[in-house]
Amino acid sequence: DLRIAYYLFCFLQFGLALGVFWKFIGRTFGNHPILRPAATLALASYFPVLATLLIGQLGLLLMVFLLIGWMALEDGKLRTAGVWFGIALLLKVFVGLLFVWLALTRQWLVLFWGALVFALGMLGALLLFGADNHFAWLQAIKLFTAEALSWNASLEGVYARYLGAGNVVSHYNVPLVVLGLRVLSWVGAAAALIWLARQPQPQIQAIGFAMTLPLMLLLAPLGWIYYFPLLLVSAALLWRTTDSKRAKGGITFALILGGLPQLLSGGDFYTPVLWKGYDKGGYIATVNGVEEKVLYGAFYWFEVPEVYTLALIHFVLLSLRIAYSLRSAHTGA
C-alpha cells in the first residue's frame, strides 16, 4: 500500500538520520548526557526536516551519506570517505561542488574513489535503464518551470521570482542581467573556495566542508529547503571551530532563518509581501446526493522565501569570517 510505504520510508529515513546525527554530534562535542536529547529535538523540530518528510524527499538521506563520508574523512579513512561522497553525488549532482573543494585541497585519493563510484553508478544506470530513458529525462528537465517556487532557496530561485528568469534549469529565455549575476556568483564562489583552501590552519578542513554545504545549495538551480538539514551539520562544525560569542550568535541566527515555516507557493501568484493570503481553491463534495462546492477557507501566512537564501549566504559569510579570524590568530596579524 502506497500510504504504508510512504510512512515506512519516512520512519526509516528519519531513524537512520537520527542515529548518524547522534554519532556526529557526540564526536563533535563529546559525550555530554544532554547532547542526544538536544540533537533529537533539533532534528525533529527543524522545519526543513518536516518539509522533507511531508513530500517524501531525500534530504535526510543525503545528509546521512555526507555525514558518514565526513566522519570517515576525519578518521583518515580516505577510500571510505570517497565512496560515500560518490554515493551522495549519485543522489544529487550539486554535491559536485564538494569534489571541487576536494580538488582544491588536493585530497586526490578521496576524489578518485568518489569519482569512481559516481562513474560506475552512472554506467550501471545507463545499462539498466537505457540511453532513451536518460534522454527523456533531459528533455523533461527542459520543460521544468518551477524555479520560482518559494521553497527554492537558490540564487536562481531569486532571479526567477524577481527578474523573470524563465526556465533557468534549461538555460532558455534567460535575461542578460541574470547571466551576469550568475557569472558573478560563480566567480565569487570560486574565489572564496580558493582563498579558503590556501589557509594553513588545521580547522580549515571542517570550515571548508561546512561552507561547501550551503554554497552548493546557493549555486544549484534548485536549492530546495528540504536539503536544509545539511545546515545543521554546517552549524555544528562552525560552532566547534570558534570561541566567539558573536560568531555563535550568527550561527544561531542563520539556523533560525533557514528554519522559518513557510507554505510552498508558486511564482505565478508570487508577490514580495510579508503576509500572503490563501482564499482560493476547494473541491466538489456530494452531500445527500447534491453536489456542493467546499472552499478551503481564507487564512494568512508569513511568506518571504528570500530568508532561506539569506540563511545560505549567511552561513557562507560566517565560514569565511571564522576562517579569517583563525588566520589572524594563527599569524598574529
Backbone hydrogen bonds in HBPLUS format (Angstrom, degrees):
<---DONOR---> <-ACCEPTOR-->    atom                        ^
c    i                          cat <-CA-CA->   ^        H-A-AA   ^      H-
h    n   atom  resd res      DA  || num        DHA   H-A  angle D-A-AA Bond
n    s   type  num  typ     dist DA aas  dist angle  dist       angle   num
A0005-ALA N   A0001-ASP O   2.92 MM   4  6.16 162.5  1.95 156.2 162.0     1
A0006-TYR N   A0002-LEU O   2.86 MM   4  6.04 153.1  1.94 147.2 154.5     2
A0007-TYR N   A0003-ARG O   3.04 MM   4  6.33 167.9  2.05 154.4 156.1     3
A0008-LEU N   A0004-ILE O   2.89 MM   4  6.03 156.8  1.94 149.7 157.0     4
A0009-PHE N   A0005-ALA O   2.87 MM   4  6.02 155.4  1.93 145.3 152.0     5
A0010-CYS N   A0006-TYR O   2.97 MM   4  6.26 163.6  2.00 153.6 157.6     6
A0011-PHE N   A0007-TYR O   2.90 MM   4  6.03 161.4  1.93 147.0 152.5     7
A0012-LEU N   A0008-LEU O   2.92 MM   4  6.05 168.7  1.93 152.2 155.2     8
A0013-GLN N   A0009-PHE O   2.90 MM   4  5.99 163.7  1.93 150.0 155.3     9
A0014-PHE N   A0010-CYS O   2.92 MM   4  5.99 165.3  1.94 149.3 153.7    10
A0015-GLY N   A0011-PHE O   2.90 MM   4  5.96 160.4  1.94 147.0 153.3    11
A0016-LEU N   A0012-LEU O   2.92 MM   4  6.01 160.8  1.96 148.1 153.0    12
A0017-ALA N   A0013-GLN O   2.97 MM   4  6.11 162.2  2.00 145.7 151.1    13
A0018-LEU N   A0014-PHE O   2.84 MM   4  5.98 156.0  1.90 148.9 155.6    14
A0019-GLY N   A0015-GLY O   3.05 MM   4  6.23 162.0  2.09 146.5 150.7    15
A0020-VAL N   A0016-LEU O   3.08 MM   4  6.31 167.1  2.10 154.3 157.1    16
A0021-PHE N   A0017-ALA O   2.84 MM   4  5.88 154.5  1.91 145.7 153.9    17
A0022-TRP N   A0018-LEU O   2.85 MM   4  6.00 154.1  1.92 148.6 155.1    18
A0023-LYS N   A0019-GLY O   3.22 MM   4  6.48 160.7  2.26 143.3 147.5    19
A0024-PHE N   A0020-VAL O   2.95 MM   4  6.20 158.6  2.00 147.7 153.9    20
A0025-ILE N   A0021-PHE O   2.87 MM   4  6.04 166.6  1.89 154.8 157.8    21
A0026-GLY N   A0022-TRP O   2.93 MM   4  6.10 161.3  1.96 151.9 157.4    22
A0027-ARG N   A0023-LYS O   3.00 MM   4  6.22 157.2  2.05 148.3 153.9    23
A0028-THR N   A0024-PHE O   2.94 MM   4  6.08 147.5  2.05 144.6 154.3    24
A0029-PHE N   A0025-ILE O   2.89 MM   4  5.94 162.5  1.92 155.9 158.5    25
A0030-GLY N   A0026-GLY O   2.82 MM   4  4.86 134.6  2.03 130.9 137.7    26
A0035-LEU N   A0032-HIS O   3.10 MM   3  5.52 159.4  2.14 116.4 122.8    27
A0038-ALA N   A0034-ILE O   3.03 MM   4  6.12 157.9  2.08 149.0 156.0    28
A0039-ALA N   A0035-LEU O   2.76 MM   4  5.97 158.1  1.81 155.5 161.7    29
A0040-THR N   A0036-ARG O   2.88 MM   4  6.06 158.8  1.93 152.7 158.6    30
A0041-LEU N   A0037-PRO O   2.92 MM   4  6.12 161.0  1.96 148.7 153.6    31
A0042-ALA N   A0038-ALA O   2.91 MM   4  6.10 158.1  1.95 147.2 153.5    32
A0043-LEU N   A0039-ALA O   3.00 MM   4  6.17 164.1  2.02 149.1 152.7    33
A0044-ALA N   A0040-THR O   2.88 MM   4  5.94 157.8  1.93 149.6 156.5    34
A0045-SER N   A0041-LEU O   2.96 MM   4  5.80 145.0  2.08 145.2 152.0    35
A0049-VAL N   A0046-TYR O   2.94 MM   3  5.55 135.6  2.14 117.6 129.4    36
A0050-LEU N   A0046-TYR O   3.37 MM   4  6.82 152.1  2.46 145.4 153.4    37
A0050-LEU N   A0047-PHE O   2.94 MM   3  5.03 112.9  2.41 100.9 117.2    38
A0051-ALA N   A0047-PHE O   2.85 MM   4  6.20 156.9  1.90 156.2 163.9    39
A0052-THR N   A0048-PRO O   2.94 MM   4  6.12 148.2  2.04 138.5 146.5    40
A0053-LEU N   A0049-VAL O   3.06 MM   4  6.40 157.8  2.11 149.0 154.0    41
A0054-LEU N   A0050-LEU O   2.80 MM   4  5.94 151.0  1.88 152.9 161.8    42
A0057-GLN N   A0052-THR O   2.85 MM   5  4.92 155.5  1.91 152.6 153.3    43
A0056-GLY N   A0053-LEU O   3.41 MM   3  4.96 165.9  2.43  94.9  99.0    44
A0062-LEU N   A0058-LEU O   2.94 MM   4  6.19 157.2  2.00 157.3 163.4    45
A0063-MET N   A0059-GLY O   3.11 MM   4  6.34 152.5  2.19 139.7 147.1    46
A0064-VAL N   A0060-LEU O   2.95 MM   4  6.25 151.0  2.04 145.5 153.0    47
A0065-PHE N   A0061-LEU O   3.10 MM   4  6.44 163.9  2.13 154.1 155.9    48
A0066-LEU N   A0062-LEU O   3.10 MM   4  6.31 169.5  2.11 154.4 157.1    49
A0067-LEU N   A0063-MET O   2.85 MM   4  5.90 154.2  1.92 148.0 155.8    50
A0068-ILE N   A0064-VAL O   2.95 MM   4  6.13 166.6  1.97 155.5 158.6    51
A0069-GLY N   A0065-PHE O   3.04 MM   4  6.20 159.2  2.08 143.4 149.7    52
A0070-TRP N   A0066-LEU O   2.85 MM   4  6.04 151.4  1.93 142.7 150.7    53
A0071-MET N   A0067-LEU O   2.91 MM   4  6.15 165.5  1.93 156.0 158.9    54
A0072-ALA N   A0068-ILE O   3.00 MM   4  6.19 152.8  2.07 146.1 153.7    55
A0073-LEU N   A0069-GLY O   2.95 MM   4  6.16 150.1  2.04 142.9 151.5    56
A0074-GLU N   A0070-TRP O   2.90 MM   4  6.23 155.3  1.96 152.1 158.3    57
A0075-ASP N   A0071-MET O   3.10 MM   4  6.30 142.7  2.24 136.6 146.2    58
A0077-LYS N   A0072-ALA O   2.85 MM   5  5.06 147.9  1.96 161.3 153.5    59
A0076-GLY N   A0073-LEU O   3.07 MM   3  5.08 158.4  2.12 103.3 109.7    60
A0081-ALA N   A0077-LYS O   2.97 MM   4  6.19 159.8  2.01 153.2 159.6    61
A0082-GLY N   A0078-LEU O   2.95 MM   4  6.16 160.0  1.99 148.1 153.1    62
A0083-VAL N   A0079-ARG O   3.01 MM   4  6.29 154.0  2.08 149.7 156.4    63
A0084-TRP N   A0080-THR O   3.14 MM   4  6.44 164.4  2.16 154.7 157.2    64
A0085-PHE N   A0081-ALA O   2.95 MM   4  6.16 158.2  2.00 152.4 159.1    65
A0086-GLY N   A0082-GLY O   2.86 MM   4  5.97 148.6  1.95 143.4 152.3    66
A0087-ILE N   A0083-VAL O   3.00 MM   4  6.34 148.7  2.10 144.8 153.0    67
A0088-ALA N   A0084-TRP O   3.01 MM   4  6.27 156.0  2.07 144.6 151.0    68
A0089-LEU N   A0085-PHE O   2.94 MM   4  6.20 149.1  2.04 143.3 151.7    69
A0090-LEU N   A0086-GLY O   3.00 MM   4  6.31 145.5  2.12 142.4 151.4    70
A0091-LEU N   A0087-ILE O   3.11 MM   4  6.44 140.0  2.28 140.3 151.0    71
A0091-LEU N   A0088-ALA O   3.10 MM   3  5.05 124.3  2.42  92.0 106.5    72
A0092-LYS N   A0088-ALA O   3.00 MM   4  6.33 161.0  2.03 154.4 158.0    73
A0095-VAL N   A0092-LYS O   3.20 MM   3  6.02 166.9  2.22 120.6 124.7    74
A0096-GLY N   A0093-VAL O   2.98 MM   3  5.79 164.3  2.00 122.5 126.5    75
A0097-LEU N   A0094-PHE O   3.25 MM   3  6.22 175.8  2.25 124.1 124.0    76
A0098-LEU N   A0095-VAL O   2.85 MM   3  5.52 141.5  2.00 118.8 128.5    77
A0099-PHE N   A0096-GLY O   3.00 MM   3  5.07 126.4  2.29  96.8 110.9    78
A0100-VAL N   A0096-GLY O   3.15 MM   4  6.61 138.5  2.33 141.0 152.5    79
A0100-VAL N   A0097-LEU O   3.10 MM   3  4.95 124.1  2.42  90.5 105.1    80
A0101-TRP N   A0097-LEU O   3.09 MM   4  6.49 152.0  2.17 145.4 152.0    81
A0102-LEU N   A0098-LEU O   2.96 MM   4  6.30 151.3  2.05 142.8 150.9    82
A0103-ALA N   A0099-PHE O   2.98 MM   4  6.18 148.9  2.07 139.8 147.6    83
A0104-LEU N   A0100-VAL O   2.92 MM   4  6.22 157.3  1.98 149.7 156.0    84
A0105-THR N   A0101-TRP O   3.00 MM   4  6.21 145.9  2.12 146.4 155.1    85
A0107-GLN N   A0102-LEU O   2.90 MM   5  5.23 174.0  1.91 158.1 157.9    86
A0106-ARG N   A0103-ALA O   3.06 MM   3  4.86 160.0  2.10 101.7 106.6    87
A0111-LEU N   A0107-GLN O   3.02 MM   4  6.23 164.1  2.05 153.4 158.6    88
A0112-PHE N   A0108-TRP O   2.77 MM   4  5.91 154.2  1.84 146.7 153.6    89
A0113-TRP N   A0109-LEU O   3.11 MM   4  6.33 171.5  2.12 152.2 152.9    90
A0114-GLY N   A0110-VAL O   2.98 MM   4  6.12 159.4  2.02 151.0 157.4    91
A0115-ALA N   A0111-LEU O   2.92 MM   4  6.02 163.5  1.95 149.0 153.7    92
A0116-LEU N   A0112-PHE O   2.86 MM   4  6.04 151.4  1.94 147.3 156.1    93
A0117-VAL N   A0113-TRP O   2.99 MM   4  6.15 164.2  2.02 147.6 150.9    94
A0118-PHE N   A0114-GLY O   3.02 MM   4  6.22 160.6  2.06 147.2 153.0    95
A0119-ALA N   A0115-ALA O   2.87 MM   4  6.03 162.1  1.90 147.9 152.9    96
A0120-LEU N   A0116-LEU O   2.92 MM   4  6.10 165.5  1.94 153.5 157.3    97
A0121-GLY N   A0117-VAL O   2.89 MM   4  5.98 157.6  1.94 146.3 153.1    98
A0122-MET N   A0118-PHE O   2.91 MM   4  6.10 161.5  1.94 152.9 157.4    99
A0123-LEU N   A0119-ALA O   2.91 MM   4  6.07 156.3  1.97 145.5 152.7   100
A0124-GLY N   A0120-LEU O   2.83 MM   4  6.01 157.9  1.88 147.6 153.8   101
A0125-ALA N   A0121-GLY O   2.97 MM   4  6.20 156.0  2.03 145.3 151.6   102
A0126-LEU N   A0122-MET O   2.92 MM   4  6.12 152.0  2.00 143.7 151.6   103
A0127-LEU N   A0123-LEU O   2.96 MM   4  6.22 157.0  2.01 149.8 155.5   104
A0128-LEU N   A0124-GLY O   2.89 MM   4  6.01 150.6  1.97 145.3 154.0   105
A0129-PHE N   A0125-ALA O   2.85 MM   4  5.80 169.9  1.86 150.1 153.1   106
A0130-GLY N   A0126-LEU O   2.85 MM   4  4.99 137.8  2.03 124.9 135.9   107
A0134-HIS N   A0131-ALA O   3.08 MM   3  5.21 116.8  2.50  98.8 113.8   108
A0135-PHE N   A0131-ALA O   2.97 MM   4  6.28 160.4  2.01 158.1 163.6   109
A0136-ALA N   A0132-ASP O   2.91 MM   4  6.07 150.5  2.00 145.0 153.2   110
A0137-TRP N   A0133-ASN O   3.10 MM   4  6.37 146.6  2.22 139.5 148.0   111
A0138-LEU N   A0134-HIS O   3.08 MM   4  6.42 154.0  2.15 146.6 153.2   112
A0139-GLN N   A0135-PHE O   3.00 MM   4  6.28 151.0  2.08 145.6 153.2   113
A0140-ALA N   A0136-ALA O   2.93 MM   4  6.17 151.2  2.02 142.7 151.0   114
A0141-ILE N   A0137-TRP O   2.96 MM   4  6.21 152.4  2.03 150.6 157.2   115
A0142-LYS N   A0139-GLN O   3.24 MM   3  5.32 134.4  2.46  95.8 107.7   116
A0143-LEU N   A0140-ALA O   3.03 MM   3  5.40 145.1  2.16 105.9 115.9   117
A0144-PHE N   A0141-ILE O   3.24 MM   3  5.10 161.2  2.27  99.8 105.3   118
A0149-LEU N   A0146-ALA O   3.18 MM   3  5.69 169.8  2.19 118.1 120.8   119
A0152-ASN N   A0149-LEU O   3.03 MM   3  5.70 167.4  2.04 124.2 127.3   120
A0150-SER N   A0265-SER O   2.89 MM 115  5.43 156.2  1.95 149.6 157.0   121
A0225-ILE N   A0151-TRP O   3.00 MM  74  5.56 132.9  2.23 145.3 159.3   122
A0153-ALA N   A0223-GLY O   2.94 MM  70  5.17 156.8  2.00 127.8 127.0   123
A0157-GLY N   A0154-SER O   3.07 MM   3  5.16 126.7  2.37  96.1 109.5   124
A0158-VAL N   A0154-SER O   3.29 MM   4  6.75 149.4  2.39 143.5 150.9   125
A0155-LEU N   A0218-LEU O   3.02 MM  63  5.73 172.9  2.03 150.0 147.8   126
A0159-TYR N   A0155-LEU O   2.94 MM   4  6.30 160.1  1.98 152.5 157.8   127
A0160-ALA N   A0156-GLU O   2.93 MM   4  6.12 157.1  1.98 145.2 151.4   128
A0161-ARG N   A0157-GLY O   3.01 MM   4  6.21 151.1  2.09 144.4 151.8   129
A0162-TYR N   A0158-VAL O   3.03 MM   4  6.15 157.6  2.08 154.2 159.3   130
A0163-LEU N   A0159-TYR O   2.72 MM   4  5.10 151.7  1.80 140.7 148.8   131
A0171-HIS N   A0167-ASN O   3.08 MM   4  6.11 119.0  2.47 136.6 153.0   132
A0178-VAL N   A0175-PRO O   3.07 MM   3  5.38 127.1  2.36 102.8 115.9   133
A0179-LEU N   A0175-PRO O   3.21 MM   4  6.65 153.4  2.28 148.6 156.1   134
A0180-GLY N   A0176-LEU O   2.99 MM   4  6.32 155.1  2.05 151.4 158.1   135
A0181-LEU N   A0177-VAL O   2.97 MM   4  6.21 159.4  2.01 145.5 150.8   136
A0182-ARG N   A0178-VAL O   2.83 MM   4  5.96 154.3  1.90 148.1 155.7   137
A0183-VAL N   A0179-LEU O   3.03 MM   4  6.25 160.0  2.07 146.8 151.2   138
A0184-LEU N   A0180-GLY O   3.02 MM   4  6.26 162.7  2.05 149.5 154.3   139
A0185-SER N   A0181-LEU O   2.94 MM   4  6.14 157.4  1.99 147.6 153.4   140
A0186-TRP N   A0182-ARG O   3.00 MM   4  6.25 158.6  2.05 150.6 156.2   141
A0187-VAL N   A0183-VAL O   2.90 MM   4  6.10 165.1  1.93 155.2 159.3   142
A0188-GLY N   A0184-LEU O   2.86 MM   4  5.99 160.5  1.90 147.4 153.4   143
A0189-ALA N   A0185-SER O   2.93 MM   4  6.05 156.6  1.98 144.1 150.5   144
A0190-ALA N   A0186-TRP O   2.93 MM   4  6.12 159.8  1.97 148.4 153.9   145
A0191-ALA N   A0187-VAL O   2.93 MM   4  6.13 159.8  1.97 149.6 155.1   146
A0192-ALA N   A0188-GLY O   2.97 MM   4  6.17 157.9  2.02 146.6 152.5   147
A0193-LEU N   A0189-ALA O   2.98 MM   4  6.20 162.8  2.01 151.4 155.5   148
A0194-ILE N   A0190-ALA O   2.93 MM   4  6.08 161.7  1.96 150.3 155.7   149
A0195-TRP N   A0191-ALA O   2.92 MM   4  6.05 164.0  1.95 149.0 153.7   150
A0196-LEU N   A0192-ALA O   2.96 MM   4  6.08 161.8  1.99 146.6 152.0   151
A0197-ALA N   A0193-LEU O   2.89 MM   4  6.02 156.1  1.95 146.9 153.4   152
A0198-ARG N   A0195-TRP O   3.21 MM   3  5.39 142.2  2.36 100.1 110.5   153
A0199-GLN N   A0196-LEU O   3.17 MM   3  5.51 168.0  2.19 113.2 116.6   154
A0204-ILE N   A0201-GLN O   3.23 MM   3  5.65 164.6  2.26 112.6 117.2   155
A0207-ILE N   A0203-GLN O   3.03 MM   4  6.32 165.0  2.05 156.2 161.1   156
A0208-GLY N   A0204-ILE O   2.72 MM   4  5.78 159.7  1.76 151.0 156.4   157
A0209-PHE N   A0205-GLN O   3.09 MM   4  6.31 158.4  2.14 144.7 150.0   158
A0210-ALA N   A0206-ALA O   2.89 MM   4  6.08 160.4  1.93 148.6 154.7   159
A0211-MET N   A0207-ILE O   2.85 MM   4  6.05 145.8  1.97 146.2 155.2   160
A0212-THR N   A0208-GLY O   2.92 MM   4  6.02 152.2  2.00 145.5 153.0   161
A0213-LEU N   A0209-PHE O   3.39 MM   4  6.56 152.0  2.47 148.2 152.2   162
A0215-LEU N   A0211-MET O   3.13 MM   4  6.16 155.7  2.19 149.1 156.5   163
A0216-MET N   A0212-THR O   2.93 MM   4  5.96 153.4  2.00 150.6 154.3   164
A0218-LEU N   A0214-PRO O   2.96 MM   4  6.16 145.1  2.08 144.6 155.0   165
A0219-LEU N   A0215-LEU O   3.04 MM   4  6.23 149.6  2.14 148.1 154.4   166
A0220-ALA N   A0216-MET O   3.08 MM   4  5.94 136.7  2.28 133.3 143.3   167
A0227-TYR N   A0224-TRP O   3.11 MM   3  5.95 158.1  2.16 121.2 123.9   168
A0228-PHE N   A0225-ILE O   2.90 MM   3  5.02 161.6  1.93 110.0 115.5   169
A0230-LEU N   A0227-TYR O   3.20 MM   3  6.22 168.3  2.21 126.7 129.6   170
A0231-LEU N   A0228-PHE O   2.73 MM   3  5.32 154.4  1.80 120.1 127.8   171
A0232-LEU N   A0229-PRO O   3.07 MM   3  5.54 145.8  2.20 109.5 118.3   172
A0233-VAL N   A0230-LEU O   3.03 MM   3  5.23 127.7  2.31 100.0 113.3   173
A0234-SER N   A0230-LEU O   3.12 MM   4  6.56 158.8  2.16 149.7 155.0   174
A0235-ALA N   A0231-LEU O   2.83 MM   4  5.98 160.8  1.87 147.1 152.5   175
A0236-ALA N   A0232-LEU O   3.10 MM   4  6.23 158.0  2.16 139.1 144.4   176
A0237-LEU N   A0233-VAL O   3.06 MM   4  6.32 165.0  2.08 155.9 159.4   177
A0238-LEU N   A0234-SER O   2.96 MM   4  6.10 164.9  1.98 154.5 158.8   178
A0239-TRP N   A0235-ALA O   2.90 MM   4  5.93 155.9  1.96 146.3 153.5   179
A0240-ARG N   A0236-ALA O   3.11 MM   4  6.27 149.7  2.20 141.7 148.9   180
A0241-THR N   A0237-LEU O   3.27 MM   4  6.49 138.4  2.46 138.2 148.2   181
A0241-THR N   A0238-LEU O   3.13 MM   3  5.18 128.7  2.41  95.7 109.0   182
A0248-LYS N   A0244-SER O   3.02 MM   4  6.29 158.5  2.06 146.9 153.0   183
A0249-GLY N   A0245-LYS O   2.87 MM   4  6.05 146.2  1.99 141.5 150.8   184
A0250-GLY N   A0246-ARG O   2.98 MM   4  6.29 146.4  2.09 141.2 150.4   185
A0251-ILE N   A0247-ALA O   2.91 MM   4  6.27 148.6  2.01 146.9 155.6   186
A0252-THR N   A0248-LYS O   3.03 MM   4  6.26 161.2  2.06 145.7 149.9   187
A0253-PHE N   A0249-GLY O   2.95 MM   4  6.16 158.3  2.00 145.3 151.5   188
A0254-ALA N   A0250-GLY O   2.91 MM   4  6.10 158.3  1.96 148.1 153.5   189
A0255-LEU N   A0251-ILE O   3.02 MM   4  6.29 155.4  2.08 148.7 155.1   190
A0256-ILE N   A0252-THR O   3.01 MM   4  6.29 155.1  2.07 148.7 155.5   191
A0257-LEU N   A0253-PHE O   2.96 MM   4  6.26 161.7  2.00 152.4 157.0   192
A0258-GLY N   A0254-ALA O   3.02 MM   4  6.24 158.9  2.06 146.3 151.9   193
A0259-GLY N   A0255-LEU O   3.04 MM   4  6.13 116.6  2.46 136.4 151.8   194
A0259-GLY N   A0256-ILE O   3.09 MM   3  5.09 147.2  2.20  99.7 109.7   195
A0270-TYR N   A0267-GLY O   3.33 MM   3  4.65 171.7  2.34  94.7  96.7   196
A0273-VAL N   A0271-THR O   2.76 MM   2  5.78 125.5  2.05 118.0 101.2   197
A0303-GLU N   A0274-LEU O   3.06 MM  29  5.69 166.8  2.08 145.2 148.4   198
A0276-LYS N   A0301-TRP O   3.01 MM  25  5.51 175.2  2.01 153.0 152.6   199
A0301-TRP N   A0276-LYS O   3.00 MM  25  5.51 153.9  2.07 143.8 151.4   200
A0278-TYR N   A0299-PHE O   2.87 MM  21  5.55 162.1  1.90 168.0 173.4   201
A0299-PHE N   A0278-TYR O   3.13 MM  21  5.55 138.4  2.31 127.1 138.9   202
A0296-TYR N   A0281-GLY O   3.42 MM  15  6.14 156.3  2.48 131.4 130.2   203
A0283-TYR N   A0294-VAL O   2.96 MM  11  5.44 149.2  2.06 141.9 151.1   204
A0294-VAL N   A0283-TYR O   2.79 MM  11  5.44 174.9  1.79 172.3 171.7   205
A0285-ALA N   A0292-GLU O   2.80 MM   7  5.36 167.1  1.82 166.9 163.9   206
A0292-GLU N   A0285-ALA O   2.74 MM   7  5.36 164.1  1.76 160.2 165.7   207
A0287-VAL N   A0290-VAL O   2.81 MM   3  5.21 161.4  1.85 151.7 146.0   208
A0290-VAL N   A0287-VAL O   3.01 MM   3  5.21 161.6  2.05 109.3 115.2   209
A0307-VAL N   A0304-VAL O   3.07 MM   3  6.17 176.6  2.07 134.2 135.3   210
A0308-TYR N   A0305-PRO O   3.00 MM   3  5.74 148.8  2.10 119.4 126.5   211
A0310-LEU N   A0306-GLU O   2.87 MM   4  6.15 159.6  1.91 151.2 157.0   212
A0311-ALA N   A0307-VAL O   2.93 MM   4  6.10 142.5  2.07 136.7 146.2   213
A0312-LEU N   A0308-TYR O   3.20 MM   4  6.58 154.9  2.27 146.4 151.3   214
A0313-ILE N   A0309-THR O   2.99 MM   4  6.31 165.8  2.01 154.8 158.7   215
A0314-HIS N   A0310-LEU O   2.78 MM   4  5.86 156.8  1.84 146.9 153.8   216
A0315-PHE N   A0311-ALA O   3.03 MM   4  6.26 154.9  2.10 146.4 152.0   217
A0316-VAL N   A0312-LEU O   3.11 MM   4  6.41 158.5  2.15 149.9 155.4   218
A0317-LEU N   A0313-ILE O   2.94 MM   4  6.21 168.2  1.96 157.4 160.0   219
A0318-LEU N   A0314-HIS O   2.85 MM   4  5.95 155.6  1.91 147.4 154.8   220
A0319-SER N   A0315-PHE O   3.00 MM   4  6.16 154.1  2.07 143.6 150.1   221
A0320-LEU N   A0316-VAL O   3.15 MM   4  6.50 159.3  2.19 149.6 154.4   222
A0321-ARG N   A0317-LEU O   2.87 MM   4  6.07 157.4  1.92 148.5 155.5   223
A0322-ILE N   A0318-LEU O   2.86 MM   4  6.03 164.8  1.88 154.8 157.9   224
A0323-ALA N   A0319-SER O   2.98 MM   4  6.14 160.5  2.02 146.1 152.0   225
A0324-TYR N   A0320-LEU O   2.88 MM   4  6.08 153.7  1.95 146.5 153.8   226
A0325-SER N   A0321-ARG O   2.94 MM   4  6.20 154.6  2.01 147.0 153.9   227
A0326-LEU N   A0322-ILE O   2.97 MM   4  6.23 158.8  2.02 150.9 156.1   228
A0327-ARG N   A0323-ALA O   2.92 MM   4  6.11 148.9  2.02 143.1 152.3   229
A0328-SER N   A0324-TYR O   2.92 MM   4  6.18 155.8  1.98 148.5 154.3   230
A0329-ALA N   A0325-SER O   3.04 MM   4  6.29 156.4  2.10 145.6 151.8   231
A0330-HIS N   A0326-LEU O   2.84 MM   4  5.98 145.9  1.96 141.3 151.4   232
A0331-THR N   A0327-ARG O   2.88 MM   4  6.07 155.5  1.94 152.8 157.9   233
A0332-GLY N   A0328-SER O   2.78 MM   4  5.50 129.4  2.03 137.3 149.9   234
